[in-house]
């Protein structure tokens, strides 16, 4: 845990306090971070990670006093891994490399790996939960996007690796009030990659 106490000065040339939510004074910020790992090499292990911030400094967090920055819970063993919370579908820069709030899993054999991920692309955990904001504005400024992705990798011979990646996504038009004309997107993509990892 870290705690900061500091002073901030705000210059408002107009003199109208309605033009800014900031004011001069003392600010506080507390960052809570924890990690738990249990298990041994002969049995499945479990882990949990969490990070949250509490602050009254609106320049750091203009929409919320308390924010959940990161949350992940998972289990793993020899050749497999399952996680939920903040997960990353970093399979291919050509197909998907984004953070999701959902589930991910991977299983590996001697010469192959299968990885899957699915969840929601959202601005924050608070936006996903549709928490009321300090500003009175809507919690979401963009549509929630449902994403599913997967990658299968196979090593036919050293040093070659063949990977096939697929992604599907769909915006939820009823999830946010956005400016008129903002398109509702959906689609899918696939990529095939042959990598050489020799010297």
VOBALO-925317 format. One record per atom (N, C-alpha, C): residue number from 1; residue in one letter; atom name; y, x, z. Coordinates in steps of 0.001 Angstrom, whole numbers. Each point is the difference from the previous one (the first is absolute). Layout:
NODE  resi  resn  name    north     east       up
NODE   NUM     a    CA        Y        X        Z
...
REM end
This chain:
NODE  resi  resn  name    north     east       up
NODE     1     x     N    -1184      842        0
NODE     1     x    CA     1184     -842        0
NODE     1     x     C     1231      875        0
NODE     2     x     N     1010     -389     -756
NODE     2     x    CA     1283      680       14
NODE     2     x     C     1097    -1025      274
NODE     3     x     N     1026      435      716
NODE     3     x    CA     1126     -877      321
NODE     3     x     C     1293      750     -275
NODE     4     x     N      935     -650     -692
NODE     4     x    CA     1286      597     -334
NODE     4     x     C     1116     -873      541
NODE     5     x     N     1005      644      584
NODE     5     x    CA     1213     -672      455
NODE     5     x     C     1172      755     -604
NODE     6     x     N      831     -672     -770
NODE     6     x    CA     1076      690     -712
NODE     6     x     C     1181     -939     -179
NODE     7     x     N     1115      601     -347
NODE     7     x    CA     1221     -754     -200
NODE     7     x     C      322      -56    -1488
NODE     8     x     N      506    -1135     -449
NODE     8     x    CA      321     -173    -1410
NODE     8     x     C     1415     -553     -126
NODE     9     x     N      731      528     -960
NODE     9     x    CA     1342     -482     -280
NODE     9     x     C       44     -656    -1363
NODE    10     x     N      603    -1159      -80
NODE    10     x    CA       82     -749    -1250
NODE    10     x     C     1467     -142     -391
NODE    11     x     N      319      413    -1221
NODE    11     x    CA     1362     -105     -520
NODE    11     x     C       74    -1207     -923
NODE    12     x     N      754     -997      387
NODE    12     x    CA      167    -1213     -792
NODE    12     x     C     1471     -108     -405
NODE    13     x     N      359      571    -1166
NODE    13     x    CA     1419       30     -383
NODE    13     x     C      641    -1379      -74
NODE    14     x     N     -771    -1030     -309
NODE    14     x    CA      580    -1331     -135
NODE    14     x     C      401     -600     1339
NODE    15     x     N     -666      466     1061
NODE    15     x    CA      261     -571     1305
NODE    15     x     C     -622    -1360      216
NODE    16     x     N     -739     -467     -975
NODE    16     x    CA     -645    -1307       91
NODE    16     x     C    -1454      191      421
NODE    17     x     N     -388     -365     1214
NODE    17     x    CA    -1389      221      459
NODE    17     x     C    -1010     -828     -765
NODE    18     x     N      449    -1029     -716
NODE    18     x    CA     -935     -838     -753
NODE    18     x     C     -550      718    -1225
NODE    19     x     N      628     1107     -392
NODE    19     x    CA     -430      713    -1197
NODE    19     x     C    -1121      985      271
NODE    20     x     N     -344      229     1243
NODE    20     x    CA    -1086      916      332
NODE    20     x     C     -656     -446     1299
NODE    21     x     N    -1306      218       79
NODE    21     x    CA     -730     -321     1231
NODE    21     x     C        8     1178      969
NODE    22     x     N      658     1109     -387
NODE    22     x    CA       -1     1210      816
NODE    22     x     C     1230       46      894
NODE    23     x     N     -149      689     1114
NODE    23     x    CA     1112      227      906
NODE    23     x     C     -221     1319      722
NODE    24     x     N     1066      589      452
NODE    24     x    CA     -121     1259      738
NODE    24     x     C     -633     -240     1359
NODE    25     x     N     -761      987      475
NODE    25     x    CA     -623     -140     1306
NODE    25     x     C    -1255      838      126
NODE    26     x     N     -728     -235     1073
NODE    26     x    CA    -1226      734      283
NODE    26     x     C    -1189     -720     -618
NODE    27     x     N     -897      767     -598
NODE    27     x    CA    -1178     -557     -657
NODE    27     x     C    -1270      589      627
NODE    28     x     N    -1079     -767      -87
NODE    28     x    CA    -1301      456      492
NODE    28     x     C    -1040     -179    -1098
NODE    29     x     N     -946      895       15
NODE    29     x    CA    -1149     -120     -903
NODE    29     x     C    -1239      526      710
NODE    30     x     N    -1064     -792      -26
NODE    30     x    CA    -1273      398      598
NODE    30     x     C    -1071     -114    -1084
NODE    31     x     N     -741     1065     -220
NODE    31     x    CA    -1084       27     -979
NODE    31     x     C    -1313      156      755
NODE    32     x     N     -883     -957     -178
NODE    32     x    CA    -1313       27      640
NODE    32     x     C    -1044      345    -1045
NODE    33     x     N     -813      984      284
NODE    33     x    CA    -1035      430     -941
NODE    33     x     C    -1260      349      774
NODE    34     x     N    -1126     -528     -464
NODE    34     x    CA    -1261      273      685
NODE    34     x     C    -1124      125    -1019
NODE    35     x     N    -1017      736      383
NODE    35     x    CA    -1173      189     -860
NODE    35     x     C    -1239       94      865
NODE    36     x     N    -1040     -687     -411
NODE    36     x    CA    -1260      -15      740
NODE    36     x     C    -1132      302     -964
NODE    37     x     N     -844      944      349
NODE    37     x    CA    -1153      373     -814
NODE    37     x     C    -1198      127      930
NODE    38     x     N    -1118     -632     -383
NODE    38     x    CA    -1217       68      809
NODE    38     x     C    -1197      158     -918
NODE    39     x     N    -1004      716      474
NODE    39     x    CA    -1214      192     -778
NODE    39     x     C     -451     1446       22
NODE    40     x     N    -1140      247     -624
NODE    40     x    CA     -523     1353     -114
NODE    40     x     C     -648      138    -1374
NODE    41     x     N     -317     1219     -426
NODE    41     x    CA     -532      205    -1350
NODE    41     x     C    -1281     -767     -299
NODE    42     x     N     -768     -396     1010
NODE    42     x    CA    -1283     -656     -225
NODE    42     x     C       87    -1528      -17
NODE    43     x     N     1190     -559      269
NODE    43     x    CA      128    -1452       37
NODE    43     x     C     1320     -410     -628
NODE    44     x     N      126    -1259     -408
NODE    44     x    CA     1266     -464     -570
NODE    44     x     C     1150      180      986
NODE    45     x     N     1151      342     -522
NODE    45     x    CA     1183      192      832
NODE    45     x     C      993    -1125     -262
NODE    46     x     N      893     -206      932
NODE    46     x    CA     1037    -1003     -145
NODE    46     x     C     1349      643      289
NODE    47     x     N     1047     -587     -569
NODE    47     x    CA     1325      550      221
NODE    47     x     C     1029    -1125      -72
NODE    48     x     N     1124      225      645
NODE    48     x    CA     1115     -944      -26
NODE    48     x     C     1292      792       83
NODE    49     x     N      964     -379     -832
NODE    49     x    CA     1301      669      -13
NODE    49     x     C     1089    -1064      -12
NODE    50     x     N     1065      258      761
NODE    50     x    CA     1098     -953       76
NODE    50     x     C     1310      736      205
NODE    51     x     N     1058     -508     -638
NODE    51     x    CA     1336      542      212
NODE    51     x     C      998    -1145      -76
NODE    52     x     N      885      -80      979
NODE    52     x    CA     1017    -1043       28
NODE    52     x     C     1326      550      473
NODE    53     x     N     1074     -668     -377
NODE    53     x    CA     1346      438      363
NODE    53     x     C      785    -1169      591
NODE    54     x     N      682      276     1109
NODE    54     x    CA      902     -963      624
NODE    54     x     C     1377      647       65
NODE    55     x     N     1008     -649     -577
NODE    55     x    CA     1341      576        2
NODE    55     x     C     1047    -1094     -112
NODE    56     x     N     1181      285      561
NODE    56     x    CA     1124     -904     -180
NODE    56     x     C     1004      565    -1007
NODE    57     x     N     -395     1042     -721
NODE    57     x    CA      848      608    -1029
NODE    57     x     C     -253     -720    -1326
NODE    58     x     N      936     -820     -402
NODE    58     x    CA     -181     -802    -1211
NODE    58     x     C       84      847    -1263
NODE    59     x     N      496     1240       89
NODE    59     x    CA      -12      869    -1176
NODE    59     x     C    -1407      498     -297
NODE    60     x     N     -856       47     1023
NODE    60     x    CA    -1389      426     -185
NODE    60     x     C     -888    -1176     -369
NODE    61     x     N      165    -1105      706
NODE    61     x    CA     -798    -1205     -243
NODE    61     x     C      944    -1202      -30
NODE    62     x     N      571     -293    -1148
NODE    62     x    CA      983    -1083      -54
NODE    62     x     C     -587    -1394      157
NODE    63     x     N    -1295     -150     -215
NODE    63     x    CA     -583    -1349      -18
NODE    63     x     C     -789     -342     1264
NODE    64     x     N     -513     1029      701
NODE    64     x    CA     -839     -253     1168
NODE    64     x     C      284     1019     1100
NODE    65     x     N      -58     -458     1241
NODE    65     x    CA      112      914     1140
NODE    65     x     C    -1317      733      219
NODE    66     x     N    -1122     -710     -143
NODE    66     x    CA    -1321      618      164
NODE    66     x     C     -720      -52    -1344
NODE    67     x     N     -575     1113     -407
NODE    67     x    CA     -748       51    -1256
NODE    67     x     C    -1319      732      203
NODE    68     x     N    -1028     -514     -649
NODE    68     x    CA    -1295      663      -36
NODE    68     x     C      -23      844    -1260
NODE    69     x     N       82     1320      175
NODE    69     x    CA       85      894    -1152
NODE    69     x     C    -1354      297     -630
NODE    70     x     N    -1023       70      830
NODE    70     x    CA    -1317      375     -532
NODE    70     x     C    -1084     -545      908
NODE    71     x     N    -1060     -544     -604
NODE    71     x    CA    -1150     -484      761
NODE    71     x     C    -1247      170     -850
NODE    72     x     N     -996      648      554
NODE    72     x    CA    -1258      183     -727
NODE    72     x     C    -1158       89      990
NODE    73     x     N    -1051     -730     -301
NODE    73     x    CA    -1230       20      785
NODE    73     x     C    -1143      236     -970
NODE    74     x     N     -947      865      374
NODE    74     x    CA    -1078      281     -934
NODE    74     x     C    -1253      518      666
NODE    75     x     N    -1033       54     -818
NODE    75     x    CA    -1310      508      411
NODE    75     x     C     -539      861    -1129
NODE    76     x     N     -766      999      361
NODE    76     x    CA     -556      872    -1021
NODE    76     x     C    -1249      706      472
NODE    77     x     N     -755      460     -949
NODE    77     x    CA    -1220      737      284
NODE    77     x     C     -293      947    -1146
NODE    78     x     N    -1207      503      -57
NODE    78     x    CA     -386      929    -1056
NODE    78     x     C      -44     -738    -1334
NODE    79     x     N      966      262     -853
NODE    79     x    CA        9     -577    -1335
NODE    79     x     C      641    -1357     -122
NODE    80     x     N      669     -492     1047
NODE    80     x    CA      668    -1300     -128
NODE    80     x     C     1208      -85      916
NODE    81     x     N      947     -867     -368
NODE    81     x    CA     1223     -191      771
NODE    81     x     C      530    -1405     -256
NODE    82     x     N      426     -679     1064
NODE    82     x    CA      594    -1328      -97
NODE    82     x     C     1251      -30      867
NODE    83     x     N     1119     -470     -576
NODE    83     x    CA     1260      -33      735
NODE    83     x     C      740    -1290     -309
NODE    84     x     N      812     -433      956
NODE    84     x    CA      845    -1175     -205
NODE    84     x     C     1373      279      588
NODE    85     x     N      976     -756     -455
NODE    85     x    CA     1378      232      412
NODE    85     x     C      768      635    -1137
NODE    86     x     N      697     1088      297
NODE    86     x    CA      694      754    -1048
NODE    86     x     C    -1010      899     -706
NODE    87     x     N     -285     -318    -1249
NODE    87     x    CA     -952      782     -776
NODE    87     x     C      675      433    -1299
NODE    88     x     N     -531     1029     -608
NODE    88     x    CA      579      560    -1224
NODE    88     x     C    -1022      -52    -1114
NODE    89     x     N      394     -616    -1098
NODE    89     x    CA     -839       23    -1199
NODE    89     x     C      453     1112     -915
NODE    90     x     N     -240     1220      399
NODE    90     x    CA      449     1162     -767
NODE    90     x     C    -1153      506     -863
NODE    91     x     N     -343     -778    -1011
NODE    91     x    CA    -1140      360     -830
NODE    91     x     C      413      795    -1236
NODE    92     x     N     1101     -392     -611
NODE    92     x    CA      425      647    -1235
NODE    92     x     C     1474     -271     -218
NODE    93     x     N      812     1025     -309
NODE    93     x    CA     1415     -251     -290
NODE    93     x     C      194     -841    -1253
NODE    94     x     N    -1021      -87     -841
NODE    94     x    CA       89     -818    -1197
NODE    94     x     C     -302    -1464      276
NODE    95     x     N     -656     -304     1106
NODE    95     x    CA     -430    -1372      268
NODE    95     x     C      581     -549     1294
NODE    96     x     N     -217      684     1122
NODE    96     x    CA      503     -496     1293
NODE    96     x     C      202     1168      949
NODE    97     x     N     1137      -37      677
NODE    97     x    CA      293      989     1037
NODE    97     x     C     1006     -633      959
NODE    98     x     N     -418    -1051      690
NODE    98     x    CA      908     -763      856
NODE    98     x     C     -641     -249     1356
NODE    99     x     N      867     -295      967
NODE    99     x    CA     -468     -373     1318
NODE    99     x     C     -122    -1505      108
NODE   100     x     N    -1085     -462      600
NODE   100     x    CA     -266    -1423      147
NODE   100     x     C     -210     -334     1471
NODE   101     x     N      182    -1249      309
NODE   101     x    CA     -371     -503     1315
NODE   101     x     C    -1218     -887     -193
NODE   102     x     N    -1173      574      274
NODE   102     x    CA    -1238     -710     -283
NODE   102     x     C    -1212      790      422
NODE   103     x     N     -976      101     -905
NODE   103     x    CA    -1276      659      269
NODE   103     x     C     -270     1068    -1047
NODE   104     x     N     -690     1031      407
NODE   104     x    CA     -478     1016     -943
NODE   104     x     C    -1340      522      483
NODE   105     x     N     -791      437     -931
NODE   105     x    CA    -1306      541      344
NODE   105     x     C     -475      974    -1057
NODE   106     x     N     -873      865      392
NODE   106     x    CA     -552      983     -933
NODE   106     x     C    -1412      352      437
NODE   107     x     N     -864      223     -983
NODE   107     x    CA    -1365      456      255
NODE   107     x     C     -308     1084    -1022
NODE   108     x     N     -682     1041      430
NODE   108     x    CA     -243     1147     -858
NODE   108     x     C    -1460      402       26
NODE   109     x     N     -497      347    -1182
NODE   109     x    CA    -1331      570     -133
NODE   109     x     C      104     1479     -315
NODE   110     x     N    -1091      563     -422
NODE   110     x    CA       -7     1437     -275
NODE   110     x     C      908      358    -1170
NODE   111     x     N       37     -869    -1029
NODE   111     x    CA      790      315    -1189
NODE   111     x     C      952    -1117     -403
NODE   112     x     N      202     -975      860
NODE   112     x    CA      868    -1111     -360
NODE   112     x     C      764     -512     1211
NODE   113     x     N     1116     -699     -254
NODE   113     x    CA      828     -603     1047
NODE   113     x     C      526    -1343     -509
NODE   114     x     N      -97    -1013      842
NODE   114     x    CA      557    -1312     -303
NODE   114     x     C     1034     -331     1068
NODE   115     x     N     1230     -298     -449
NODE   115     x    CA     1089     -331      924
NODE   115     x     C      624    -1323     -416
NODE   116     x     N      269     -857      975
NODE   116     x    CA      585    -1318     -252
NODE   116     x     C     1146     -240      974
NODE   117     x     N      994     -754     -449
NODE   117     x    CA     1118     -356      862
NODE   117     x     C      542    -1352     -425
NODE   118     x     N      478     -753      961
NODE   118     x    CA      599    -1297     -286
NODE   118     x     C      949     -391     1104
NODE   119     x     N     1085     -654     -374
NODE   119     x    CA      956     -414     1016
NODE   119     x     C     1288     -478     -609
NODE   120     x     N     1031       36      805
NODE   120     x    CA     1294     -521     -383
NODE   120     x     C     1023     1131      -48
NODE   121     x     N      772       19    -1070
NODE   121     x    CA     1121      920     -118
NODE   121     x     C     1227     -713      550
NODE   122     x     N      490      451     1155
NODE   122     x    CA     1109     -651      691
NODE   122     x     C      979     1055      483
NODE   123     x     N     1248     -434      231
NODE   123     x    CA     1035      935      422
NODE   123     x     C     -291      603     1365
NODE   124     x     N     -594     -766      887
NODE   124     x    CA     -282      447     1359
NODE   124     x     C     -959     -984      632
NODE   125     x     N     -510      372     1176
NODE   125     x    CA     -830     -934      745
NODE   125     x     C      815    -1221      421
NODE   126     x     N     1274      224      296
NODE   126     x    CA      858    -1106      414
NODE   126     x     C      224     -979    -1158
NODE   127     x     N      185      534    -1205
NODE   127     x    CA      161     -864    -1173
NODE   127     x     C    -1287     -759     -291
NODE   128     x     N    -1128      671      191
NODE   128     x    CA    -1280     -662     -223
NODE   128     x     C     -192    -1151      982
NODE   129     x     N      409      203     1249
NODE   129     x    CA     -119    -1043     1017
NODE   129     x     C     1141    -1010      -70
NODE   130     x     N      989      262     -840
NODE   130     x    CA     1160     -881     -184
NODE   130     x     C      754     -192     1318
NODE   131     x     N      259     1130      678
NODE   131     x    CA      762      -40     1238
NODE   131     x     C     1466     -285     -278
NODE   132     x     N      642     -712      900
NODE   132     x    CA     1431     -264     -123
NODE   132     x     C      781     1304      132
NODE   133     x     N     1039      158     -806
NODE   133     x    CA      775     1239       -8
NODE   133     x     C     1236     -125      886
NODE   134     x     N      561     1160      382
NODE   134     x    CA     1226       16      782
NODE   134     x     C     1186     -471     -821
NODE   135     x     N      -75      179    -1300
NODE   135     x    CA     1111     -366     -883
NODE   135     x     C        0    -1470     -382
NODE   136     x     N    -1095     -703      297
NODE   136     x    CA     -101    -1385     -421
NODE   136     x     C     -429     -172    -1443
NODE   137     x     N     -219     1111     -691
NODE   137     x    CA     -450      -37    -1385
NODE   137     x     C    -1513     -189      -46
NODE   138     x     N     -536     -409    -1160
NODE   138     x    CA    -1457     -147     -108
NODE   138     x     C     -728     1309      296
NODE   139     x     N    -1185     -129      562
NODE   139     x    CA     -779     1189      365
NODE   139     x     C     -468      763    -1226
NODE   140     x     N     -179     -700    -1101
NODE   140     x    CA     -512      638    -1215
NODE   140     x     C     1059       -1    -1095
NODE   141     x     N      199     1151     -607
NODE   141     x    CA      928      115    -1124
NODE   141     x     C     -739      172    -1327
NODE   142     x     N    -1307       -5       39
NODE   142     x    CA     -819      127    -1208
NODE   142     x     C    -1281     -793      204
NODE   143     x     N     -638     -369    -1100
NODE   143     x    CA    -1258     -721       79
NODE   143     x     C    -1071      859      656
NODE   144     x     N     -876     -624      759
NODE   144     x    CA    -1220      678      419
NODE   144     x     C     -883      185    -1229
NODE   145     x     N     -670     1129      -69
NODE   145     x    CA     -855      283    -1155
NODE   145     x     C    -1425      269      468
NODE   146     x     N     -937     -796     -487
NODE   146     x    CA    -1414      205      298
NODE   146     x     C     -543     1077     -931
NODE   147     x     N     -695      963      565
NODE   147     x    CA     -513     1128     -778
NODE   147     x     C    -1455      249      358
NODE   148     x     N     -827      180     -999
NODE   148     x    CA    -1376      468      196
NODE   148     x     C     -223     1172     -951
NODE   149     x     N     -702      995      474
NODE   149     x    CA     -199     1199     -817
NODE   149     x     C    -1316      662      376
NODE   150     x     N     -507      769     -900
NODE   150     x    CA    -1237      736      252
NODE   150     x     C     -128     1186     -929
NODE   151     x     N     -781      954      437
NODE   151     x    CA     -261     1189     -827
NODE   151     x     C    -1440      465      209
NODE   152     x     N     -632      298    -1116
NODE   152     x    CA    -1345      591       44
NODE   152     x     C       80     1379     -638
NODE   153     x     N     -431      999      749
NODE   153     x    CA       10     1385     -480
NODE   153     x     C    -1419      541      -44
NODE   154     x     N     -279      735    -1070
NODE   154     x    CA    -1339      558     -184
NODE   154     x     C      139     1442     -467
NODE   155     x     N     -800      884      583
NODE   155     x    CA        9     1410     -367
NODE   155     x     C    -1276      310     -786
NODE   156     x     N       66      -83    -1323
NODE   156     x    CA    -1202      240     -795
NODE   156     x     C     -475     1444       86
NODE   157     x     N      945      906      118
NODE   157     x    CA     -320     1427      116
NODE   157     x     C     1247      723      474
NODE   158     x     N     -184     1006      799
NODE   158     x    CA     1128      801      439
NODE   158     x     C      558      771    -1198
NODE   159     x     N     1339       73      -94
NODE   159     x    CA     1052     -494      891
NODE   159     x     C      660    -1278     -528
NODE   160     x     N     -741     -891     -645
NODE   160     x    CA      552    -1197     -618
NODE   160     x     C     -145    -1224      913
NODE   161     x     N     1033     -871      -41
NODE   161     x    CA      -41    -1263      720
NODE   161     x     C      538    -1106     -903
NODE   162     x     N     -769    -1053     -137
NODE   162     x    CA      406    -1147     -805
NODE   162     x     C      352    -1148      943
NODE   163     x     N     1205     -556     -164
NODE   163     x    CA      469    -1072      885
NODE   163     x     C      452    -1198     -819
NODE   164     x     N     -378    -1171      472
NODE   164     x    CA      432    -1258     -609
NODE   164     x     C      720     -807     1082
NODE   165     x     N     1246     -416     -282
NODE   165     x    CA      832     -704      979
NODE   165     x     C      446    -1336     -577
NODE   166     x     N      -34    -1036      821
NODE   166     x    CA      484    -1314     -401
NODE   166     x     C      911     -607     1048
NODE   167     x     N     1033     -713     -437
NODE   167     x    CA      981     -605      896
NODE   167     x     C      330    -1407     -502
NODE   168     x     N      129     -934      946
NODE   168     x    CA      508    -1344     -299
NODE   168     x     C     1082     -331     1020
NODE   169     x     N     1059     -669     -465
NODE   169     x    CA     1074     -363      909
NODE   169     x     C      589    -1349     -410
NODE   170     x     N      597     -680      992
NODE   170     x    CA      601    -1309     -245
NODE   170     x     C     1070     -283     1042
NODE   171     x     N     1223     -307     -466
NODE   171     x    CA     1065     -393      907
NODE   171     x     C     -214    -1435      469
NODE   172     x     N      400     -264     1230
NODE   172     x    CA      -67    -1348      544
NODE   172     x     C     1393     -614      -52
NODE   173     x     N      275     -872     -969
NODE   173     x    CA     1371     -501     -200
NODE   173     x     C      535     -839     1150
NODE   174     x     N     -880     -553      833
NODE   174     x    CA      453     -821     1118
NODE   174     x     C      206      810     1281
NODE   175     x     N     -111     1326      -92
NODE   175     x    CA       44      829     1201
NODE   175     x     C     1407      458      365
NODE   176     x     N      976     -146     -892
NODE   176     x    CA     1347      482      292
NODE   176     x     C     1019     -764     -832
NODE   177     x     N     1220      -79      544
NODE   177     x    CA     1122     -563     -738
NODE   177     x     C      793     1158     -587
NODE   178     x     N      -94      171    -1295
NODE   178     x    CA      660     1115     -671
NODE   178     x     C     1027     -549     -986
NODE   179     x     N      745      916     -617
NODE   179     x    CA     1013     -413     -960
NODE   179     x     C     -650     -686    -1197
NODE   180     x     N      658    -1015     -543
NODE   180     x    CA     -546     -659    -1192
NODE   180     x     C     -186      997    -1139
NODE   181     x     N    -1072     -165     -721
NODE   181     x    CA     -267      887    -1124
NODE   181     x     C     -893     1174      321
NODE   182     x     N     -270      247     1289
NODE   182     x    CA     -919     1085      360
NODE   182     x     C    -1398     -382     -474
NODE   183     x     N     -626      827     -844
NODE   183     x    CA    -1299     -383     -568
NODE   183     x     C    -1120       41     1035
NODE   184     x     N     -946     -895     -173
NODE   184     x    CA    -1236        3      791
NODE   184     x     C    -1042      755     -824
NODE   185     x     N     -456     1116      515
NODE   185     x    CA     -865      892     -774
NODE   185     x     C    -1458     -123      418
NODE   186     x     N     -858      229     -953
NODE   186     x    CA    -1433       96      260
NODE   186     x     C     -601      803    -1140
NODE   187     x     N    -1130      593      256
NODE   187     x    CA     -624      772    -1058
NODE   187     x     C    -1147      834      525
NODE   188     x     N     -505      821     -873
NODE   188     x    CA    -1102      897      349
NODE   188     x     C       96     1244     -863
NODE   189     x     N     -624     1039      462
NODE   189     x    CA      -21     1253     -755
NODE   189     x     C    -1275      751      306
NODE   190     x     N     -355      881     -888
NODE   190     x    CA    -1197      825      182
NODE   190     x     C      264     1377     -588
NODE   191     x     N     -606      985      572
NODE   191     x    CA      165     1362     -496
NODE   191     x     C    -1309      757      136
NODE   192     x     N     -202      937     -900
NODE   192     x    CA    -1155      891       23
NODE   192     x     C      521     1421       13
NODE   193     x     N     -534      809      902
NODE   193     x    CA      476     1369      144
NODE   193     x     C    -1167      967       48
NODE   194     x     N      117     1051     -755
NODE   194     x    CA     -977     1088       33
NODE   194     x     C      709     1247      498
NODE   195     x     N     -427      483     1156
NODE   195     x    CA      682     1123      634
NODE   195     x     C     -888     1226       24
NODE   196     x     N      643     1146     -226
NODE   196     x    CA     -681     1295       62
NODE   196     x     C      604      789     1146
NODE   197     x     N     -800      383      992
NODE   197     x    CA      519      646     1199
NODE   197     x     C     -438     1456      113
NODE   198     x     N     -299      607    -1130
NODE   198     x    CA     -403     1400       21
NODE   198     x     C     1190      917      128
NODE   199     x     N     -256     1276      160
NODE   199     x    CA     1062      974      167
NODE   199     x     C      731      208    -1313
REM end
